Amino acid sequence: MNIKPVITTERLKIRKFRENDYTDLYEYLSDKQTYKYEPGKPITIEEAKKLCTERAKGQMFLAVELKAEHKMIGHIYFNKIEPQNLLIYEIGYIFNKKYQGQGFATEAIQKLITYQFSKSDIHKITAHCSPKNIKSWKLLKRLKFKREGKLRKNIFFNKDKNNNPIWLDTYEYGLLKEDIK
Ligand SMILES: CC(C)(COP(=O)(O)OP(=O)(O)OC[C@H]1O[C@@H](n2cnc3c(N)ncnc32)[C@H](O)[C@@H]1OP(=O)(O)O)[C@@H](O)C(=O)NCCC(=O)NCCS
C-alpha cells in the first residue's frame, strides 16, 4: 500500500507518524475513556514514545494533524487483511476526546478512503465496533459503510471475578467502492 506522504483536507493533514508525535499521542492514549469500547489500557509517556517510533517506520497507522494547531488529534489504522488476494482492508480510528464532535474523524476518513479507492487496488473496506459505541457506528454510517452483521459474543477484553471471559458482541461494517459513488 502506497500512501501519499500527506493527504490534506480543509482542516486536516493525514500523514505518516513522526517520532515527535508522542506527546499528542500520549494525551489521548493515556485517557481511560479512550478504552471504553476498545481493548487496551492507558499508556505511559515512555510507551507513547515507543509507539510513535514504531509507527513512524510503517504505514499501518496514519496520524491526523489539525492544520491550525499543528497538532496530532487522532490516528487511523488502515491495513490489508488476510488472505491478501481478496483486497480487503480494515480500518480503525481513535481521536482525542477534546477534538471530537467537530467532524474531524469524518473529514479525515472520508478523504482517506476516497483517496485509497481511487489510487489503490481495493475491493472492500471493513470496520468493526461495539454496538454500544454509538459514536463509532454513527461515524461509519456517515461514511456510507453498511452494517453487514452482528457477531454474537465473539470477543472479550476482560474477565469477571471468577476468571470467566466477559463476552461482547461486535457490529461488522463494509464499504465497497460503488457505495460512495
Ligand atoms: C469513534 C470516534 C472517532 C468518533 O468521533 P466523533 O467526534 O463522534 O466523530 P466526528 O469527528 O466525525 O464528529 C462527528 C460529530 O461532530 C458533529 N459535527 C460537527 N461538525 C461536523 C462536520 N463538519 N462534519 C461532520 N460532523 C460534524 C456531528 O454532528 C457529530 O456529532 P453527533 O455524534 O453529536 O451527531 C471517537 O468517538 C473516538 O475516537 N472514540 C474512542 C476510540 C474508539 O472508540 N474508536 C472506535 C473503535 S471501533
The ligand as a Gaussian input file, in Angstrom:
#p B3LYP/6-31G(d) Opt

LIG

0 1
 C      -15.268000       6.965000      17.204000
 C      -14.820000       8.425000      17.239000
 C      -13.616000       8.626000      16.329000
 C      -15.976000       9.299000      16.740000
 O      -15.645000      10.657000      16.936000
 P      -16.672000      11.826000      16.604000
 O      -16.095000      13.087000      17.104000
 O      -18.042000      11.449000      17.051000
 O      -16.693000      11.838000      15.005000
 P      -16.530000      13.097000      14.056000
 O      -15.205000      13.747000      14.280000
 O      -16.815000      12.671000      12.673000
 O      -17.626000      14.112000      14.575000
 C      -18.990000      13.832000      14.391000
 C      -19.803000      14.657000      15.333000
 O      -19.480000      16.033000      15.108000
 C      -20.622000      16.724000      14.600000
 N      -20.100000      17.623000      13.562000
 C      -19.819000      18.927000      13.746000
 N      -19.301000      19.436000      12.639000
 C      -19.261000      18.465000      11.705000
 C      -18.828000      18.375000      10.358000
 N      -18.296000      19.438000       9.736000
 N      -18.887000      17.177000       9.720000
 C      -19.393000      16.085000      10.330000
 N      -19.822000      16.105000      11.617000
 C      -19.765000      17.284000      12.298000
 C      -21.562000      15.639000      14.088000
 O      -22.899000      16.078000      14.126000
 C      -21.292000      14.541000      15.086000
 O      -21.915000      14.819000      16.311000
 P      -23.045000      13.813000      16.926000
 O      -22.351000      12.494000      17.210000
 O      -23.473000      14.523000      18.141000
 O      -24.070000      13.672000      15.870000
 C      -14.459000       8.846000      18.689000
 O      -15.596000       8.723000      19.492000
 C      -13.314000       8.056000      19.324000
 O      -12.145000       8.233000      18.984000
 N      -13.634000       7.195000      20.326000
 C      -12.638000       6.476000      21.113000
 C      -11.969000       5.357000      20.362000
 C      -12.959000       4.436000      19.716000
 O      -13.920000       4.004000      20.335000
 N      -12.681000       4.126000      18.448000
 C      -13.541000       3.280000      17.645000
 C      -13.335000       1.863000      17.947000
 S      -14.412000       0.871000      16.957000

